[in-house]
Amino acid sequence: MTSTVGRRFAAQNALGYDARIVNLVPGYAELHEISAAVLAARLPERARVLVVGAGTGTETLALAQANPGWDLVGVDPSEDMLAVARRRADAASLDVAFHQGYVADLDDGESFDAAVSLLVMHFVAGDDAKGDYLRAIAARLRSGAPLLLCDLMEHDEDDLDVIAEYAAARGVQAEALAGIRQRLATDFHPLADDGLRALGAATGFGPPRPYFRGVSFVANELRRA
Ligand SMILES: C[S@@+](CC[C@H](N)C(=O)[O-])C[C@H]1O[C@@H](n2cnc3c(N)ncnc32)[C@H](O)[C@@H]1O
């Protein structure tokens, strides 16, 4: 992970993440709810689900809670984010596995019925690195398995104005907004729709099927070929 992105998910930033993210990503709660509905529509009672960039555990824990027959495995390079996730799992008495590191660090033999990557791949810079990211996930999915992928996609200043107004309406101060806008330009590496389609095809996935959008944060379902 690059150092700016590493800092973003370290220490105090990890502790404040859950309160902060709902103000910064329009439709954050709905994204998670609809992603859970997509998985529920696709998977049987017993299934293995890989959560990439599990962070503080929000989707991993919600999926485990709603689907007691599913085996949830969360992966994230930030030990500070995972510390929050582990505390939340303990508090809710949920039996989920969190691994500190990257998908490529998991055993090649691991096989999953679905994967979720919410608000993660936009931090991966460049098509080559994004390709490696998707290939590592594809290698651990059975054929036909869905990958739910949500990232900040290609956008313009008009979209950023809307995201800024959304955050302001939720109480984010003007000074913080300027910093957020700056980081959206430097730390995020958005793809265009065509770029995602091409990258998916090159890494073992079928065409993206959009299922949710909050301004420029777009969620797609891709099927493992
Ligand atoms: C914005 S948070 C999203 C967390 C969670 N998915 C959510 O929706 O709240 C991004 C997370 O991705 C992690 N991350 C960054 N690069 C990653 C990578 N290459 N592989 C896996 N996780 C990564 C960060 O450490 C961070 O916890």
The ligand as a Gaussian input file, in Angstrom:
#p B3LYP/6-31G(d) Opt

LIG

0 1
 C      -12.298000       2.987000       2.201000
 S      -11.806000       1.544000       3.083000
 C      -13.179000       0.465000       2.722000
 C      -13.449000      -0.496000       3.854000
 C      -14.741000      -1.275000       3.687000
 N      -14.703000      -2.078000       2.512000
 C      -15.935000      -0.342000       3.674000
 O      -16.711000      -0.373000       2.709000
 O      -16.094000       0.408000       4.649000
 C      -10.519000       0.863000       2.066000
 C       -9.792000      -0.302000       2.722000
 O       -9.026000      -0.956000       1.701000
 C       -7.783000      -1.320000       2.259000
 N       -6.863000      -1.509000       1.125000
 C       -6.131000      -0.575000       0.474000
 N       -5.453000      -1.163000      -0.531000
 C       -5.776000      -2.491000      -0.515000
 C       -5.412000      -3.616000      -1.309000
 N       -4.564000      -3.506000      -2.344000
 N       -5.931000      -4.823000      -1.004000
 C       -6.802000      -4.956000       0.021000
 N       -7.191000      -3.922000       0.803000
 C       -6.680000      -2.702000       0.534000
 C       -7.442000      -0.198000       3.225000
 O       -6.491000      -0.595000       4.193000
 C       -8.812000       0.106000       3.815000
 O       -9.066000      -0.624000       4.988000

